[in-house]
Amino acid sequence: MISWTADAARLPAGGDSIRTMENPSAVLRGIRDVVIEDRPVPVPGHGQVLVAVKATGICGSDIHYYEQGRIGDFVLEAPMVIGHESAGLINAVGSGVDPSRVGEQVALEPGVPCRRCLQCRSGRYNLCPDVVFFATPPVDGSISRYVVIDADFAHRAPEEISLEQAALAEPVSVGVWAARKASITAGDRVLVAGAGPIGLLAAQVARAQGADGVTVTDVNEYRLSVASAMGLEAVRAGEEPPGDFTVLLECSGAGAALDHGLRALAPAGRAVLVGMGADEVSVSVPLIQGRELTISGVFRYANTYPTALGLIASGAVDVEAVITHRFALEETESALTLAAREPDSLKAVVLN
């Protein structure tokens, strides 16, 4: 739950209170080293908006940077504001943006592509080599009081949802993109490996797409209980029936889960790799060839935010069920270490 623990917050050496800062920001300076710094309030340029951030979800990638200082080729080499699952209110607009957008409730799509390269022009802007993505070194993230972003990527959120819910349009987008890559439709039998936030959200998206049945696996009994409460079939990992599913959404990143999941696919099944864990895994070539399985990867998402926000607003995807803990901005480091402390936890949200 949210609590006020300013005495425990890692503030700058000067001891400035967050209450006196114009733009307090959670800055990752190195491995397991987060402080709250006062950053300049950014000014929106042409085509941009200034957003007062109200809620930011903590993602596994944020935790990965905190614990290891890198993800693949992206290495933390200088202090960086953390966080990328955000929503807030438009506070000001730059030139070329309709002034009536001031005050609008928005979900921030954290990756702004160049919109000129081949990938962008082909509609695959998630693969843009020059994308500017929040909290991906060296780009600052969004656990700040204020951020600027291209107006086209500040998506208007339905008034009937909260800003906490709107912030989770980002992980829901991952589920939407995975479902699209798997071409999930009516009659599909979907296996989701991993009952973390991404797995639980992706499973709900699959159900909303018309899947005939959705089974979620994990080794964590608490997470399985949450899946069951959502109306999903929850099965302990390794106990899923073989050869029955038409789609596998692998959201755990575990090699063993991928192997079990592939073996549970029916002939012509489709597997989508969503979770990031081991950099390399072994797969059975005879299994893939003999059943003519299709395996695809996903990298973020493209053109998903309107769908994600619609699913949240309709209630088809329950994001509140995955929010288990809330923290104040100065407690960001506690939010980043939540999973290590609390096995019965899912999604932490930092509130401004």
N, C-alpha and C positions, 0 to 999 in steps of 0.2 A: 504494500500500500504506500501511498505518498506520505512522506513525513518531512519535517523541516529539521535538517541537521547541519546547519551552517558551520558549527564548530568543527565538524569532521570533514568539511569540504576542503579540497586541496586548492586553495586560492593562491594567487601570486605572492611572492615573497613580501611585498608591501602590505599584505593583509587586507587589501581593499574588499569591502563587503560587496556582494553581488547586487545589493540594493542601490549602490552608488554607480554601478557600471552602466554605460549607455548600451553596449552590445556584448553582454557576457556570452562566452563561447567555450565549449568543452574541447580543449586542445590536447591531442595525443602527441606528446613530445618524443616518445620512444616506447619500447616494450614495457607494458604495465606502468605507464607514466602519463597520467591525465591530470591537467590542471584547468582551472577556470580563469580565462583571460578576458580582458576588455578589448575587443577588436573594434576598429572604426565602423561606424554604421555605413554600409555600402550605399552608393547612389545608383539608381537604375539608369542604364544607358538607353539608347534607342531600341525600342522593341522589348524592353525589359520591365519587370515589376519588382517593387520592394515588398517583401512579405514578412509580416510579423508571425514568426513560427510559434505555434501553440502546442504541438504534439509531434514527437518523433519516436518511432519504434526502433528498438535495438535489433539489429540483424546479425546473423551468424558471421557475416563478413566483417562487421565492426569488431566483434569479439576476436576474430582471427587476427586482424591488424593489432589489436590490443595485446594479444598473447604472443604473437610471432613477428609482428612488424612487417609482414609482407603477405601477399597472396600471389603465387606464381611470379610473374615478371614485374608485378607492381610492388615496389619496395618503399617503405617509409624512410625518407632521407632527410626530411625537415618537418618541423611541427605542422600538424594538420588538424583542422576541426573535424571531428568525427560525426557520423550519422548521415542517413540519406532517406529514411522513410518518414516523410514530413507532410504536415498540413498546417495551414494558418490563414491569416486574413491579409488581403492586399492593402498595404499601407500607403503606397505612392506608385505612380507610373512614370515611365520614361516617355520620350517623344515617340509618336507613332502608335501609342496604345490608348484606347478609349478611356478617358478619365472616369467614366461611369463604373469602371471595374474596381475603383477604390472601395474597400469594405467587403469585397467579395470573398466568400469562403472557398478556399482552393486546396487541392491536393497537388503536391509538387512531384512531377515526374523527374527524377534526379539526373537523367542523362540527356544532355542537349547535343545532338549531332551536328555535323557541318552542313548537311542537306545539299551538298554538291557532289560528293563522291559517288562511285558506281553503286555501292551498297545502299546509300541513302536514296538514290534515284530509282533503285530497284525495289524500294519499300522495306529494305532490311536495315533500317537505321540503327538497330541495336548492334550491328556489326561494323558501324562506321569507325574507321581507324583513328579518327580525330574527335571522337565523342568526348565531351567534358562532363564527367560523372561525379556527383557529390561524393566526398570521402574516398576517392580513389587517388592515391598519390600521383601528382602533387596538388590535386584539387581539394580545396576545403569543403567540408560537409555542412550539415544543416542543424546541428545542435547549437544554435545561436538564437539570440532574441530576434535578429533580423538577417535575412539573406536576400540576394537578388537572383532572379532567374528569368530566362526568356519567357515572355508572356504566353507563347503557345504551349509551354510545358507547365503552366500553372492552370490546372484543369478545374473548372468550376465544379464544386461538390454540391450535391443535392442538399437543400436546407434541412431536410428531415434527418440527416445523419450528423453525428458529432464530429468534431475535428479529430478526435482520437480514431474514430472509425475511418475517416477520410485518409488519415496517415497510412492506414493499412491497405490502401489501394495499391501500394507498391508490392508487398508480398502476394496479394491477391492477383496482381498482374502476372507474377511468375507462374501462378497456377493457370491463369487464362492462356498464357503463351504455351505452356506445356500441353494443355488440352488441345490447343490448335495444332501443335506439332504432331500429336498423336491422332488427330482427326477423330476425336471422341464424338460419338453420336448415339442415337437411340439404339438399344440392344447390346451395346458394348458392356463387357464385364471387366471392371477395372480393379487392378491391384495397386495400392499405393504403399510403397515400402518406406517407413519412417513416419511417425506420428508427432513430429515437431510442428512448429507453426506452419512451415511451408507445406508439409505433407497434409495437415488437417485442412488447410485452405484449398490446396489443389484437389483434395478428395471432394470437397463441397462443390468446387467448380465442375468437376467431372459429373457429379450427380445432377447439377443444374443443366449440364449439356445433354442430359437424357440417358446417361448410362443406366443399364438395366440393374446393375448392382455394383457397389463400391466396397472393397475390403481394404482395411488399413492394418499394417503390421508394425510391431515395434517390440523391444524387449522391456520397455518401461511400462509398468502396470498403470501408473498414474495417467500417462499419455493415452494408453489404450482405453482407460475409463472415460476420458474426455471424448475420444472418438465415438465410443459407444453412446454417450449422452447426446451426441450430435445425430444419432440415428444411423451411424455407419457401422458396418460389421467390423469388429475389432478382433484380431487374431494375433497371438504371440508369434513373433518372427520365427520362421523355420517350420511352422505348423500349417502353412497355407497349402491348399490342395494343388497338386501339379497338373499342368496341361489343360487348364480350364479357362484362364483369363485371356481376353483379347488385347488388353492394354496393360502395360506396366509403367507406372510413374515412379521412378527410383529417386526418392527424396532424402535418403539417409546418407548417401555418400560412402556406404560401407560395401566393400567388395563381396562379402558373404551374402549381403542382402541382394546385390545385383545378381549373383549366381542363382540364389533361390528363386528370385523373381523371374529370371529368364526361363528357368525350368518349369515354372508355373504357367507359362504362356502356351496357348493353343497354337496349332499351325497357323502361319501367316499373322502371328501376333506382332504388336508394335510396342517397342520399349523406348522410353524417353528418359535420358539421364538428367536429373534436375539437381540433386544434392552434390555438394562439393566435399569430398573427403580425401581418399587416397588418390594420388596423381596417376597411378597406374593400377589396373586390375586385370585379372585373367578371365577370359570367357571361353566357352566351349565352342569351337568352330563347327564340329559336327552337329551340335545342337542347333546352332543358328542356320546352318545350311539345310539340315534335315527337316526343320520346321519352317524354313524360309522366313525367319524372323527379321524384322526391320529395327535397327537401333539408331536413335537420333540423339544428339545433344541439344541443349538449350543454353543460350547466353542472354540473360536479362529478358527483354521483351520489346515489342514494337506495336504501336497502335492498339494498346490494351486498356488504357486508363478509363475511357468512357464505359467500356464493358465492365471493368472491375468496380467502378463506382455504382453502376446500375445494379450489379449483383448484390452489393452491400446494402444499397437503399431498399431493394426489394425483399431483403431478408433471406435470399437464396444462399448467401454466404454469411455466416455468423462470425464476424471478427471479434466481437466482444468476448466470445467463449475462449479465445486464445490469449487474451490479455489477462495475465495473472498478477502483474506487479506494476506499480506506478512510482516514479521518482521525480523529484525536483531537478532542475538543470544542474545545480551544484552537486547532485548525487549521481552524476553520470557514471563515475567509476564504479559505484555500487551496482548500477544497472548493468554494466559490462561484465561484472563478476557474478551476477545472479545465478546463472546456470551452474557454475562451479560450486556454489554454496547450497543451492536449493534444487534437488533432483525433481521435486514436484513443482516445477515452474515451466512456463512456456514463453510468452512474449512480455518483455519489459517495455514500458513506454515512458519517455522523459517528457515532462510537462513544463511549459513556460508560464 
